[in-house]
Amino acid sequence: GANATSLNYKIIVLNDDGTESAIDPAKTALRFKQQFRIEIEADSDLYVYVFHEDPMGVRTILMPDAVDKDRVPRVKKGEKKILPDDGTYFEVGPPAGDEQL
């Protein structure tokens, strides 16, 4: 049989009061300059690449970034990992529109 790899993820936003909360990206629009992280749980060992696609269809790689281009985040089966994994956040930037991770 084929080996299938899958993962579950959550978008976790930084609220104005400094707390964090998980959102449903299908039902919640992120605001300009809103900061967020991605929580990933893997069903098998895997390496994670995070891409962003802007409203014009242009793709940019967010992880690994240019500084750590040789350090691809690894998630082990059953493990939860928060990305970025250095304590920082991704931030929503212009232009406004439908975007994908």
C-alpha positions as CSV (number, residue, x, y, z in Angstrom):
1,G,0.0,0.0,0.0
2,A,1.0,3.6,-0.4
3,N,2.4,5.5,2.5
4,A,0.2,8.5,3.3
5,T,1.5,11.5,5.2
6,S,-0.9,13.9,6.8
7,L,-1.0,16.6,9.4
8,N,-3.5,18.7,11.3
9,Y,-3.0,22.4,11.9
10,K,-4.4,25.4,13.7
11,I,-3.9,29.1,13.2
12,I,-3.2,30.8,16.5
13,V,-3.6,34.6,16.6
14,L,-2.0,37.1,19.0
15,N,-4.9,39.1,20.5
16,D,-4.7,42.8,21.3
17,D,-4.5,41.9,25.1
18,G,-1.4,39.7,24.6
19,T,-3.3,36.4,24.9
20,E,-3.4,33.8,22.1
21,S,-6.4,32.0,20.7
22,A,-7.0,29.4,17.9
23,I,-9.2,30.5,15.0
24,D,-10.9,28.8,12.1
25,P,-9.3,30.3,9.1
26,A,-12.3,29.3,6.9
27,K,-14.6,31.5,9.1
28,T,-12.3,34.2,10.4
29,A,-10.4,36.9,8.4
30,L,-7.1,38.0,9.7
31,R,-6.5,41.8,10.0
32,F,-3.7,43.8,8.5
33,K,-0.6,43.5,10.8
34,Q,-2.3,40.8,12.9
35,Q,0.3,38.3,14.2
36,F,-0.2,34.6,14.1
37,R,1.5,31.2,14.6
38,I,0.7,27.8,13.1
39,E,0.4,24.8,15.4
40,I,1.0,21.5,13.6
41,E,0.4,17.9,14.7
42,A,1.8,15.2,12.5
43,D,0.4,11.7,11.8
44,S,3.9,10.6,10.8
45,D,7.4,12.1,10.9
46,L,7.8,14.9,8.5
47,Y,9.6,18.1,7.5
48,V,7.5,21.2,7.2
49,Y,7.7,23.9,4.6
50,V,5.3,26.9,4.9
51,F,4.3,28.8,1.8
52,H,2.1,31.9,1.5
53,E,0.1,32.7,-1.6
54,D,-1.0,36.3,-2.0
55,P,-4.2,37.5,-3.7
56,M,-2.4,37.7,-7.0
57,G,-1.3,34.0,-6.8
58,V,2.4,34.8,-6.0
59,R,3.9,32.2,-3.7
60,T,6.6,33.0,-1.1
61,I,8.3,30.5,1.2
62,L,7.9,31.5,4.9
63,M,9.7,28.5,6.4
64,P,12.5,27.9,6.3
65,D,13.3,31.6,5.9
66,A,16.3,33.1,4.2
67,V,18.3,33.3,7.5
68,D,17.7,29.6,8.3
69,K,17.3,28.2,4.8
70,D,19.1,25.0,5.7
71,R,17.0,24.4,8.9
72,V,13.7,22.9,7.8
73,P,11.4,22.3,10.8
74,R,10.8,18.6,11.6
75,V,7.7,17.3,13.3
76,K,7.7,13.8,14.7
77,K,4.6,11.6,14.7
78,G,2.2,12.6,17.4
79,E,4.2,15.7,18.3
80,K,2.7,19.3,18.3
81,K,5.0,22.0,17.0
82,I,4.4,25.8,16.9
83,L,5.8,27.7,13.9
84,P,7.7,29.9,13.7
85,D,9.5,27.9,16.4
86,D,11.8,30.8,17.6
87,G,9.1,32.5,19.6
88,T,8.2,35.1,16.9
89,Y,5.0,35.4,14.9
90,F,4.1,35.6,11.2
91,E,2.4,38.9,10.4
92,V,-0.3,39.7,7.9
93,G,0.8,42.3,5.3
94,P,-0.6,44.0,2.2
95,P,-2.2,43.6,-0.2
96,A,-5.6,42.7,1.3
97,G,-7.5,39.8,-0.3
98,D,-7.9,36.1,-0.1
99,E,-4.6,34.4,0.8
100,Q,-3.5,30.8,1.5
101,L,-0.9,29.1,3.6
